[in-house]
Amino acid sequence: MRSENTLFVGGPLDGRVLPVLVGMTGQPPKTYEVPEPHDDGRPPTVHFYRRVPARVGRLGLPSGWKYEYDPAGTPSTGPKWPWRRHH
């Protein structure tokens, strides 16, 4: 599989550039989860990052991606299909 070097902004990975696997469309996932283990046996703390455009060209199209820290992040639940609505 192909990977892309992606910048992380904020949180425990601030300023790091890590290789992130890209999907079939050539884009990295919309969210990135980083578990932080604890030494005392508690479950790991999970930090969430959201994908945002790194640069936007003159036509408004993104050229590259970066991840920004989301302190109040929630795990992704999958795609939101238009025919599934909350009642």
N, C-alpha and C positions, 0 to 999 in steps of 0.2 A: 504494500500500500504506500501511497505517497504522503509525505508530510510537508508542512510549511512552518518556517520559523516565525513565531508569533510573539509580540510584545505583551507583557502583563503590567498593568498599571494599578497601584494600590494594593493593600492587603499584604499577606506574607510573601508574595512573589513579586513585589514591586520592583520594576526595572529589569527583570529577567526576561530573556528571550529563549523560549523553549520550542522544540519541534512538536507540532500538534498534527495529528492525522487528519487529512481532509477526506470528505465524502466523494461520492460519484460526481457531484457538480463542481468539485474543486474548492469548496468552501469548508472552513472548519466548523465544528458544531456551534450552535447558538449559545450554549452554556458550557462551562467547564467547572468541574467540581474537584477540589483539592482536600483530601482528608488529612488532618493533623493528629497523629496518634498521641496518647497520653501515657505516661509511665506508671500511673497508679491503677491501671486496669479499667478506667472509665472508657466508654465508647469514644471514638475519635470525633473531634470537632471538624465539621465540613465547611469549607470556605467556598463561596460561589463567585464566579466571574461571568460577565455577560459580554458577548461579542458586539463590537461597535466598529464602524468604518475607521481605518487609520487615517486615510486621506480621501478627500472628495474632490474629484476633478472639476473642470469647468462645466461639463455637461451634467454634473450631479451624480455621477457614477462613482462608487467606491473603488479605490485601487489599493487593496490590501486591508487587513483586519488587525485589530488588537482586542485584548480582553481588559475590561475595567472591573474592579472589585465591586461586588454588590453585597454589603454587610447584612441586608435584610433579605437575602436571596432565598428562594424556595426551589426545590428540585423541579426539573422540567417534567411535565406529565405526558409529553409526546405531542404530535401534531394536532392542531385545532382544525378540525374539518368543518366546512361551512354548513353541512347538513346536520351537525350535532349542536344543538343549542341547549343552554341551561334553561330549565323550566321553572 
